[in-house]
């Protein structure tokens, strides 16, 4: 039986793009971050393209990119993701949270 591919939610794509922008701005390669996450470059790139990023990995990515993720943000994300799984309705508030955590490099002060 074939495994059905899940279409990523919009907030997952936004998170991946935000991570990519900051990584690109810092001049880091996907292999650099993948090593710190103990995963392959391909696995890391899947997260940048919209795969679900586990919260422990998100914390590590934040540290590597110089944008540490606060525990309160992890709790907010966890709550919204759980709500999303229970209701089946995409939680667009996650986009705002991800934009707070990983702002666009040109927007930073």
C-alpha positions, 0 to 999 in steps of 0.5 A: 500500500502506498503512503499518501503524501500530506500537503503541507499547511501554509504555516509550515511553508512560511516557517520553512521560508523564514528559516531559509531566508535567515540561513541564506542571510547568514551564509550557512549551508543546509549541511551546516545546520543538518549536522547540528540537528544530527540529520542529513542535508536532504532531511533538513531541506524537507523541513525548509520546504514545508515538512513539519518541524519537530519542536526540539529541532525548532529550538536547535534551529533557532539557536544555530540561526541566532534566534533562540526560541523561547519556552513560551513560544514553544508552548504556544506552538504546541497548543496551536498544533494540538488544536490543529490536529484535534479540529483538522482546521489550519491554525493561521495564528501559527504564521504570526508566531513563526514570523515573530520567532524568525523575522525577515532578515531585512526587517531586523533592527 
